[in-house]
Amino acid sequence: MSDAAGARAVCAVCPRHCRLADGEKGFCRAREVNGGMVVCANYGRITSLALDPIEKKPIAFFEPGSKVLSVGSYGCNMRCPFCQNDAISQRGECEAAFQMATPAELADAALRLKAERGNIGLAYTYNEPLVGWEFVRDCAREVRARGMANVLVSNGCAEANVVEEIAPLIDAANIDLKGPSQEFYDWAGGDFAVVCRAIRILHLAGCHVEVTTLVVPGRNDSDADIDAIAAFIASVSPDIPLHVTRFFPRWRMADAEPTPVATVRRLAEVARLRLGRVLVGNC
């Protein structure tokens, strides 16, 4: 879409609504304006491809013990100072090495690995996949046509129409609910309400949903923080699993201390007062 003056195109994929001149890239580094239209600039540009245990996503209660071919590109629409994968998520096309692949090629690779190594499908992960949601959609259609599963690992910070379009194609998702409030998301560069809405949309669409909260010391590590997160998840469904995960120093918080294991375990107990399935990670 275009703004009122018609001089700039407006990206409607996430709540940032970047207003961009022709040739200009959005905040996420993965979308740009070409001929007055906002397009997916990282379409088919693959920075990472690996066959992972599904538990690594982390997803614990969908096809446990299986493996899933995991694919990522570059770019992200958030700027979490604690980013655990900044080498690709906080990079653009000039900084991240990539190879090209079509949706059909990736789906065929997933199918070959089904026979060879028990792969169940394709996971969209590593960077933020929804900044290139058109590629996720096209891959997911190809994977679904081959009778395999689609898995989404996302920050959930995307507008409703984007989530609603891909939700019917996604079999399982892990969404990061990074903090309990907009105050936390102001620090991390996102929109709390939009992420909560994405979780609801995916759940209502029949997708298997799990949620991860990375516990960052001094930011979201109080009992009240985790209780608020658990309360929201329970309002969607108390059966949604929550992964309470330990932070390790990375990116702009490289000098911080890791989250104490005792803190992660304590907060998991707090979450269990509201949720039936709470797991700890990185401990």
Secondary structure, 3 states (H helix, E strand, C coil): CECCCCCCEECCCCCCCCEECCCCECCCCCEEEECCEEEECCCCEECEEEEEEHHHCCCCCCCCCCEEEEEECCCCCCCCCCCCCHHHHCCCCCCCCCEECCHHHHHHHHHHHHHHHCEEEEEECCCCHHHHHHHHHHHHHHHHHCCCEEEEEECCCCCHHHHHHHHHHCCEEEEECCCCCHHHHHHHCCCHHHHHHHHHHHHHCCCEEEEEEEECCCCCCCHHHHHHHHHHHHHHCCCCCEEEEECCCCHHHCCCCCCCHHHHHHHHHHHHCCCCCEEEECC
